[in-house]
């Protein structure tokens, strides 16, 4: 990741490439070690994690249920108070609970170690950046981590309760009883929480795509109506069929999209200013 502008021989260039691979290898090793340690710690407390975190959205005393119900009473919107649904879980595999301990530990290990993983990646990329690029990317680690953790929290406290409540209460006939496999619930839980964390990285993704010219604010504004439709579809899928629930999920995703347009516009403005400065020299 050298910034040297001096010409190099093919041998030096090859050695430089090997050095980069070696540096990357050690970054990956450190990331794997920290991820493993965090996963081990999560595995040690996996019983408490299951009882107080993973299964919490299935109980009526969950924080989100209380908060949303109080908001509903204050705003006189009864649909914010979700029904109390009793969920019966079952395990159908001999090693099912044991394997779920590992997958859950890895999930929480990744979430806990995420700030360090991002920092290690940044340490690898940083030497290749110019001073101006370093200045423009100041605070990147903070924002990447903040957006991810905000998405995880949003998925856990808002999307997961609505999803669990809706599908657990949904019946085609009163003759059917919902007996849910615990591994299915865990898969849905992991997808919602981790998926929302990744979706909330949209502004960061737009920043880099705008940097390399694959996205422009004009393009995002032109297709804004399609983006809104997609957001509404996503909100309709993961929430109960009422307008209030869909609005609660739609608003943050819409805000992220509008924020991404502003970020793309800023990147384009910087690129235009850089081009004008370049041509003004001639």
Beta strands, then each sheet from edge to edge (+ up, - down):
strand 1: 88-90
strand 2: 179-181
sheet 1: 1+ 2+
end
